[in-house]
Amino acid sequence: MVNKYKAVAVTTRYWKPGEDYLKQIVKAIENKVEDGDFVTISEKAISTAMGNILDESVVQPGWFARFLTKYWMRFVWPYILGPLCHLRKRTIRRLRAYPIEEGSVHKEVALEYGGFFQALMHGSESAIDGSNLPYSYVSLPLKNAQRIAQKIQREIKSKLGKRVTVVIVDTDKTYSLKGLHFTPRPNPIKGIHSFGGFLAYVMGRFFKLEKRATPVAVAGSQITTEEAIEVADIANRSRGSGAGRTVWDMAETFRVPLTGVTWEMLDKVKHQPIVIVSSF
C-alpha cells in the first residue's frame, strides 16, 4: 500500500543564533499537530539557531583552494561537468563567473571541513551552505542530528502531549535506484549511503536518477528509509526557499552583492523551517 501525505508549512520568524528553537517549534505547531504526524525541521534552521555557523570572511585561502576556484570551478564545472550533470544554463553561467576571492575562501572551508572530494562539488560541499544567511556566514551540518531530533520529539511530547515523529531534513539530494539510496553529503540516516562527494553527485545527475531531499535524523518511530526520504522530500517541496535557494538567488532577491545580505533583510522574508506532514 502506497501512503498518501498532506503537508502544512508553518511560518515562524527567522531563527538567529541563540534562538530557543525548542520553544519556537512547540509554539509554532501548537494546535496544528496531531498524534502520528511527522514534524519536519530544516537542518539549516537548527544549525543557525545553535550558532553552528562560520564567518568565512576571517578565513585565509591556501594555494590549492585558489587553484580549485580559478580553474576547477570556472572551467571544469561549466564546460565539462555542468553539461554532463544536466545543470541549468543559468547555473552554468554563474559558474563561469564564480567569484575568485569569496570562492577561494569558501573552497578553503570546504577542504577543511569536508576534504578533497567534497571540495570538488560546485556547491553545498559537505552540506555547507550560505543561502539564507547574511554577509559571509555559512551553516555547517549538524554533528549530533539524531540526539537533537530525539530532544525535539521529547519536548513536543512533554509540552503538547503529542506522539509525533521528528525528521530533520536537508535540501541536499539523495539519489535512488531500485532501493539503493546514496547522497554526496555526509551523515544521512541509516539506509542512505554517503560516499564520494562530487562523484556521487555526478553519478546521480548524469544518469538522471530520482533525486529527493535528504533526512539526516528520524526520532519517535521506526520507519523505512524510503518513507523517511519521501516525507523529507514532501516537506522540502512544501517549505519554500526563503530568500533563495542559492547565495546568487538570495543576492538577486535583495539586489545586493553576494556578501551584502544583512540580518535585517532576512527578517523580512517569509520563513517556514517547520513542515507538518500527515499520512492518510
C-alpha positions in Angstrom: 0.0 0.0 0.0 1.3 3.4 -1.0 1.0 6.1 1.7 -0.6 9.4 0.8 0.5 12.5 2.6 -0.6 16.1 3.1 1.8 18.8 4.2 1.3 22.1 6.1 4.2 24.5 6.1 4.5 26.5 9.3 5.7 30.1 9.2 8.0 31.4 12.0 10.2 34.3 12.5 13.8 34.0 11.2 15.9 31.9 13.7 19.1 33.7 14.5 22.0 32.4 16.5 20.9 31.9 20.2 17.3 31.3 19.3 15.5 28.8 21.6 14.4 26.6 18.7 12.7 24.1 21.0 10.4 26.8 22.3 9.8 28.1 18.8 8.9 24.7 17.4 6.4 23.9 20.2 4.8 27.4 19.9 4.6 27.1 16.1 2.9 23.7 15.9 0.6 24.0 18.9 -3.0 23.4 17.8 -1.7 22.3 14.4 -0.1 18.9 15.1 -1.8 15.6 15.9 -0.7 12.2 17.1 1.1 10.2 14.4 2.2 13.3 12.4 5.7 13.9 11.1 7.2 17.1 12.3 10.0 18.0 9.9 12.5 20.7 10.6 15.2 22.3 8.4 18.7 21.3 9.4 20.0 24.7 8.4 17.4 26.5 10.6 18.5 24.4 13.6 22.2 24.9 12.8 21.7 28.7 12.6 19.8 28.8 15.9 22.5 26.8 17.6 25.2 29.1 16.3 26.7 26.3 14.2 27.7 28.8 11.5 31.1 30.1 10.3 32.1 33.5 9.2 34.2 32.9 6.0 35.5 36.4 5.9 38.1 35.5 8.6 39.4 32.6 6.6 42.7 32.8 4.6 42.6 30.6 1.5 45.6 28.5 0.5 47.0 27.9 -2.9 45.0 24.8 -3.6 41.7 26.5 -2.7 42.6 29.3 -5.1 43.5 26.7 -7.8 40.1 25.0 -7.4 38.3 28.3 -7.6 40.1 29.6 -10.7 40.3 26.5 -12.8 38.1 23.7 -11.5 35.1 25.9 -10.7 35.4 28.3 -13.7 36.3 25.8 -16.4 35.8 22.2 -15.5 32.4 22.6 -14.0 30.8 25.0 -16.5 32.3 23.4 -19.6 32.6 19.7 -18.8 30.8 18.5 -15.7 28.0 21.0 -15.9 26.7 19.7 -19.2 27.3 16.1 -18.1 25.2 16.7 -15.0 22.4 18.5 -16.9 22.8 21.7 -14.9 20.6 24.6 -15.8 22.0 27.2 -18.2 21.7 29.8 -15.5 23.8 27.7 -13.1 26.4 27.2 -15.8 26.6 31.0 -16.5 27.1 31.6 -12.8 29.9 29.0 -12.5 31.7 30.7 -15.4 31.8 33.9 -13.3 32.4 32.1 -10.0 33.9 34.8 -7.7 37.6 34.4 -7.2 38.1 35.9 -3.7 34.9 34.7 -2.0 35.1 31.4 -3.8 38.7 30.7 -2.7 37.7 31.3 0.9 34.7 29.0 0.5 36.8 26.3 -1.0 39.3 26.5 1.9 36.4 26.0 4.3 35.2 23.1 2.2 38.6 21.5 2.2 39.0 21.9 6.0 35.5 20.6 6.9 34.8 18.2 4.1 38.1 17.1 2.4 39.2 16.8 -1.2 36.2 15.0 -2.8 33.7 17.3 -1.1 35.6 20.4 -2.1 35.2 19.3 -5.8 31.5 19.9 -5.5 30.2 23.0 -7.2 28.0 23.9 -4.2 26.8 22.5 -0.8 30.2 21.0 -0.2 29.9 18.7 2.8 26.4 20.2 3.4 28.0 23.6 4.0 25.5 26.3 2.8 25.5 30.1 2.6 21.9 30.6 1.4 19.5 32.3 3.9 22.5 33.6 5.9 23.9 37.1 5.9 27.3 38.5 5.0 29.9 35.8 4.6 28.3 33.3 7.0 27.7 29.7 6.1 25.9 27.0 8.1 27.7 23.7 9.0 26.0 20.3 9.1 24.8 19.0 12.5 27.2 16.6 14.0 24.6 15.3 16.5 21.4 15.4 14.5 20.0 12.2 15.9 20.2 13.5 19.5 18.7 16.8 18.6 15.8 15.1 16.8 15.2 13.0 19.9 15.3 16.1 22.1 12.7 17.8 19.9 10.5 14.8 19.9 10.6 14.6 23.7 9.9 18.3 24.1 6.8 18.0 21.9 5.5 15.1 23.9 6.2 16.9 27.2 4.7 20.3 26.3 1.9 19.3 23.9 1.2 15.7 24.8 1.5 14.6 21.1 3.3 11.5 19.9 5.0 12.5 16.7 7.9 11.5 14.5 10.6 14.2 14.1 12.5 14.3 10.9 15.4 16.7 10.4 15.8 17.5 6.7 18.5 18.8 4.4 17.8 20.1 0.9 20.9 18.3 -0.5 19.7 15.4 -2.6 19.6 11.7 -2.1 19.7 9.7 -5.3 17.7 6.4 -5.6 18.0 3.4 -7.9 15.9 0.3 -7.2 16.0 0.5 -3.5 19.6 1.8 -3.4 19.9 5.3 -1.9 23.0 7.4 -1.8 24.0 11.0 -1.3 27.1 13.2 -1.6 26.5 14.8 1.8 27.9 13.3 5.0 25.9 11.7 7.8 22.4 10.9 6.4 20.2 8.5 8.2 20.9 4.8 8.2 19.9 3.2 4.9 21.3 6.1 2.8 24.9 5.6 1.7 27.2 8.6 1.8 30.3 8.3 -0.4 32.5 10.0 -3.0 31.4 13.6 -2.5 31.2 15.0 -6.0 31.5 11.5 -7.6 28.1 10.6 -6.1 26.7 13.9 -7.3 27.9 13.4 -10.8 26.7 9.8 -10.9 23.2 10.7 -9.7 22.9 13.7 -12.0 24.5 12.1 -15.1 22.1 9.1 -15.0 19.2 11.3 -14.1 18.4 9.2 -11.1 15.4 10.0 -8.8 16.5 12.8 -6.5 14.9 13.8 -3.3 15.7 15.8 -0.1 17.8 14.0 2.5 16.6 13.1 6.0 19.5 13.4 8.4 17.7 12.2 11.6 14.5 10.4 12.5 13.1 10.2 16.1 9.9 8.9 17.5 9.0 5.9 15.4 10.6 3.2 13.3 10.0 4.0 9.6 11.6 2.7 6.4 14.4 4.5 4.7 12.1 5.0 1.7 9.3 6.6 3.8 11.8 8.9 5.6 13.1 10.1 2.2 9.6 10.6 0.8 8.5 12.6 3.9 11.7 14.7 3.7 11.1 15.5 0.1 7.4 16.3 0.6 8.4 18.7 3.4 11.2 20.2 1.3 8.9 21.0 -1.6 6.3 22.5 0.7 8.7 24.6 2.7 9.8 27.0 0.0 13.3 28.6 -0.2 13.1 31.7 2.0 15.3 34.4 0.5 16.6 32.0 -2.2 17.8 28.5 -2.9 21.4 29.7 -3.5 23.6 32.7 -2.5 23.1 34.0 -6.0 19.3 33.8 -5.7 19.5 35.5 -2.3 21.7 38.3 -3.6 19.3 38.9 -6.5 16.3 38.9 -4.2 17.8 41.8 -2.3 19.7 43.4 -5.2 23.0 43.4 -3.3 26.4 41.8 -3.8 26.9 38.1 -2.7 28.0 39.1 0.8 25.7 42.2 1.1 22.7 40.5 2.7 22.0 41.6 6.3 20.2 40.0 9.2 17.6 42.8 8.9 16.9 41.8 5.3 16.4 38.2 6.2 14.0 39.2 9.0 11.6 40.5 6.3 11.4 37.2 4.3 8.8 34.5 4.9 10.5 31.6 6.6 8.9 28.1 7.0 11.5 26.0 8.8 8.8 23.5 10.0 6.5 21.4 7.9 3.9 19.1 9.4 3.4 16.0 7.2 0.4 13.7 7.8 -0.4 10.4 6.2 -3.9 9.4 5.3 
